């Protein structure tokens, strides 16, 4: 689990005049991201981008969503930014990485729930009062609320929404992949055509989240990025 704290200590030494100096604490580090969280994060990231690229390759085969939306050239997606080379190749990449995407997501959710680590990242009722102060700070240049934990309420809201989008991407994808076997799922989404639309919309919602996520990583500094590689965050603000 996360939460471990260590102090970074400068060892004893001697001053320029020869006097022995005592050890001093020069910083501290917090163990924010357990190994399973980091593993799932990076595996899921790779799987996501392969699935987006291969999904757009599949979309290129028929870039439309039905009779009520123009049947031709709804979106010109460049072949260079698609994965698979053709429809069959795109399907193979997509269906292969689908299992990796699902497995890493299930492992991540299972670990968060059974370890209790979900309190660090998932939005809960206790976070509701902190949403507006963070909105005011980020979007209206208001004062910055005190930092008390790894993620503020607005970040937790975004990550929880991202998890929900991940679940929706799987459900809509299953309805598109197996509309007969999962007919009840396709029916809940309004039919096969609507399932395709929902799947496409969820993909773009996830990509917009990724864009915002990258912006926040840049704004919060190098230590924030390194913590997702090593697990440890040096000199946290909380």
DAPE-V631386 format. One line per field, one symbol per residue. phi: phi as a letter, one per 20 degrees, with the letter a starting at -180 (. if undefined). A space follows every 50 residues. Layout:
BEGIN
phi=???
END
This chain:
BEGIN
phi=.eofcceedeffbdffenffdefcedrbcdeecggfffgfgfffffffff fffffffffffbfbcpfecgfclfbeefffdcdpnbgffffffffffgff fffffffffffgffenfgffcefcgfegfeffgfffffdclffefgedbf cegffffffffffffffffffffffffcfefdffffffenogffffffff ffgffffffgfffffffffenffffffeednddelfed
END
